[in-house]
Amino acid sequence: MIPMLTNRSVALRLFEEVWNQGHIELIPELVHSDAITYDLEGPGVVTNSFATFKVFHSQMRGAIPDLKITILDTIAEEDKVVLRTQSNGTHLGSDLGMPPTGNPIDFAAVVILRFRDGKIAESWNFIDQLSFYQQLRVLNVR
């Protein structure tokens, strides 16, 4: 009998194995095919995260190929896991729709994951987009 992974361990695998190591083939093992994501394409936008996540992952890794996400904190309670993260890398590709700047990128995020049957069923992503776009020199706001 294979032991059931905890929600926290599934969340950590998503960030370490999928994001940091690039193993997108693990997505079906960790994420429900009918999962939904909030906030990847803007406030209030709901997307099918299984399909959208692969595109989002590809765009981020294409734009920032050395992207490294560090988990600073996790809180696991019932069917949810909350992660506070710090991400860094170098903007070397145009996959986010802007020419590469070569700039170092360092930004924070908070992700809330809801689980069903040991897989991610919903996610809410709160990325410090102001800092992100300022570092890419897309915004010049202080």
Protein Blocks (a to p, Z undefined) as FASTA:
>chain_A
ZZdddfklmmmmmmmmmmmnopaklmmmmpcfkbccehkloghiacdfklmmmmmmmmmm
mmmmmbccddfbdcdehjbccdddddddddfbfknopacehiacddddddddddeehiaf
bdcddddfklmmmmnomaccZZ
